[in-house]
Amino acid sequence: MIGKNRNEQMPITAIFLLMMNRPQTQFGFHLIKIHAKSKKEFRFAEIKKAVTAGQRTKDIAKKKAQEFIADIESGMFIDSLAKHLQVSLFATPEVTKEGFVPGAGQHKNLIEFGLENKKGKVYGPLKVQGGYGVYMVTEKIAEGYKNFDSVKTALVKPKVQQKKRFAFLMTTAAEMKAKIMGTDLLALQNGYPMFTFGSADSVSISKPDNRIGLEYPVFDALITMNTNEVSAPIKGQRGVFLVKLLSRTQFNESDYIVKSAELRKNLLSTKKQQMMQEWIATLTNRAKIEDNRDKFF
């Protein structure tokens, strides 16, 4: 599309000059005669079937995990044994009562086992994706304040890095806005290939653009902007944005009055579901539930 703006189109004529070479390969020159041409198309059907482990394979894997536990309980070191058997061994991050164990998820029995048992105790075999897992308590962290080094590594350092990244992006976005000729944002994309450029036909809080997501600071800016205005750099959750408002659909009060009852019904239903989920989650956390599904399935 060529023109002064995106709504203006102009036809063009182009001349392509092609250099025609004689057919030549490493064996010399060739003369080729075409006898016929065909427009036939071929289509292939591909049938895929996932390969799953049979019951015998699962039983063997479970037996090996049980033998692995027996060897540890007899005095063998878990790292030496894992190396000898060529199985993966890794340490999890700190796990809290409502936490998440890599590979096992929020497995209540496993988490309670870790909290209630001493260092060196082993849990398993636990059915996980791809096989069976064996878990050993390798460290017990006393109740109270966290160690400064662990807080610095797990919490402080990522926040400082994120703050510095946002500061760099805000500075870069301000420089980009200063270079805009008129209001053409897309003209900057050749000079900034590392950033994402694009346009959307329509966006709203109920139907946000997939590339932006539900970034409330962006929508707050769009509500107060004028048509064809380019925003100041906007800090969101996932990045920094420069946006240009092309048009705005005015609020239709009569349409809202017609749909208000249905909107209220949907909002109330969503809130009820949220409250029910929170209530069930609270009951689950307070309950003493022994989940043995992994031993039978």
N, C-alpha and C positions, 0 to 999 in steps of 0.2 A: 504494500500500500504506500503510495507516494502522495504527498500533499502537505499543505500548511497545518492541517490538524487531522485527527483520526477520522473525522466524518467526511473528509474530502478525498475523492479517489480520482486518479488520472490514468488513462491507458498509456502504455509505453510500447515502443518497438525495439527489439534487440536483435543484433546480428552476432551469431556465434561462428567463429572461424575454427574449423577442425582440420588438423594435419593428418591426411590419410597415408599411412605407411603400408608397404607390401607385407603380407603375412610372413614373418621370419621367426625361426626358432634357432636353437643351438645346432640343429642339423642342416640349416640352410634356408633357402626361400621355397615357398610352397604355392601352388596354384590350386584354388578351391572353387569347385563348381556346386552351386546350390540347385538341387533337383526339385525340391518342394518345401513349403512351409506349412506348419500346422499350429493352430491355436488351442490344441488340446491341453487340458489341465489335469493334474493328478492330485488326488487327495489320499492321505494315509490315516487310518484309524489306529490309535494307540490305546492299548488297554493296560492299565496299571493296577497292580494289586499289592497292597502293603504286606511285607513279610513280617509276621509276628511269631514270637517264640511259643512253642508248644508247651504243654504241661510238664513233659519230661525235662525240657531245658530249664524251666522255672524251678523244678524240684532240685535239679543239680546245682543251680545257682544258690538256692536257699541253703542247701546242705554245705556248700563251700563257705557261705557266710557264717553258719553255725560253727564250723570247724575253725574259722578265723577267730571267732569269739573265744572258743575253748583254748586255742593256742595263747591268746592274750592273757586269759585268766590263769593259765599255767605259768606265766612269768615272762613270756616273750615280749619284746618291745614292738609296739604297733608300727613304727616307721620302718624297722628292719623287716618285719613280716610283710608289710605292704610292698616293699621293694623286692623282696624275694618272690612274692606271688604276682608281681607286676600289676597291681591294682592302684587306682588313683587314691591319693591321700591329701587332704587339705584341711586347713584350720578355718573355722567359721568366725565371723565377727562376734562381738559381744551379743548375747541373746538375753532378752528380758522376758518377764512373765507373759506379756502380750506380744512378744516378738515373733520373728520369722527365722526358721532354720533353713539354710540353703539345701535344697534337695528334698526336704521333708515338709516345708511350708510351716503353717501354724499348727503343728502336731502337738496337741495338748499333753498327751502322755509323755512324749519325748522331752518337752520343755519342763514339765513337772519333775521328771527323772533328773534332769540336769540341775534343777534348783534344790532338790532334796538329797542328792547323793554327793559323796566326796569325790575328790580328784582321783582319777584312775578307774572309776566305775564305767562299765560298758553297757550300752543299750543296743538291742537288735536281735535278730536281723529285722530291719524295717523295709517294707516294700516301697520302693521309690521308682521313679521313671527310669526305665532301662535296666532294672535289676533290684538288688537288695543293698541297703546301707547299714553300716555298723558305726555307732557313734560312741566316742569316749569323752568323758569330762576331763579336759586338760587344764582348766583353770577355774578357780572359784573367786569371784569378786565380792568382797564384803559389802554389806548394805551401808549406804551412806554416800558421801561425795565421791565423784569419779576422780580417777587419777588425772592430773593436769596433762601429762603427755598424751594420754588417749583422747582427752577432750580436744587438745590442740590439733591432733592429727585427724580425728573423725569429724569435728564440728567447726573449729576455728579456721583451719587452713582452707577448706572448701569455700567458706563464706568470704574470706579475704580474696581468694582467687576470683570468685564470682563478682565481687565488688569491683575489682580491678578491670575485669572484662567489660562490665557495664560502663565503667568510666571511659574506657577506650572507645567503645561503641558510640557513646553519647558524643564524644569529641569528634569522631569520624562522621557521624550523622550531621553534626552542625557544619562541618566542612563541606559535606555533600550538598546541603541546602544552599550554602553560599555560592556554589558553582552552578546552580540551576539557572538556565536561561529561560526566563519567563516562568512558566509553570510545568514544563515538560520533565516529569520525573524520569521517564523511561530513557531519556537521552543520556543519563548518567551510567547506564549499565555497562557500556564498553570500558569505562574507566575503573569500574569496581566489580570485576568478575566474581569476587568471593561472596558478594551479597546477592540476595534473592530479590528480583524485580517481578512485578506482575500487576494485573488489573482484574477487577471482579465486576460482573454486571450488576449485582445487588448483594448487599450484606445487611444483616440485622442480628440482634442478640439471639433471636430464636433460630436463625439460619446463618451462622457465621461462615466466613470463607475458610476452607480447610487449611490454607497456608498460614493464616493468622490465628485461627482458633478463637476461643472466647476470651479475648484480651479486653477487659473492661476499660483500662485507660485509653485504648484506641477508640472505643465506642463513645466514651465521655468526650473525647476531643472532637469526634465527628458531629456530635449533637450541636456543639457551639460554633462550628466552623461555617464559613461562607462558601458558596459554590465556587469552584476553581481555585480555592485557597490551598496552599501547601502548609502542612502543620509544622510546628517545631518538633525536634526529636522527642519521641514518646517512649518512655521506659515501660516495658511490659514484663510479663513473667518469663517469657522465652527469648526475649531480645529487645532491640530498639527499633522503632518504626518511624518512617516518614510517610505520611499519607496525603493524598490529594482528593478532595471531595468533588466528584463530577456533578452529582445532582442529589436531591433529597425528596423523598415522597412525604408529603405533608400528612400529619395525623388526621385520620378520618374518624371523627367522633361518632357519627351516626353508625358506622360499621362496628365501632367498638361497643356501642350500646346493644346492638343486635347480638354480638358474640360474647358479651360480658358474662352471661350465665354459664356458657360452656367453658370459658376461661377460668371462672371461679371453680367450677367442678373439677377441671384438670389439675389446678393448683392444689385444691384440697385433697385430691386423690394422691398426688405426689407427696404431699406432707404426711398423709396417713401412712404411706409405705415407708417413708423415712423414719417416722416414729416407731413403727413396728420393727424395722431392722435394728434400730438402736436398742429397743427393749429386749429383743432376742439376743443381741450381742452382749448386753449387760447380764442377762440370765446365764448365758454360756460362760462368761468369765467368772461368775460367782459360783457356778455349779461344780461339783466334783464328779466329772464324767470320765470313765475309763473307756477309751476308744481302742478296741482290739480288731478293727476291720482289717488292718494290714496283715493280721495273722491268718485270716480266712480267705482273703480275696487276692 
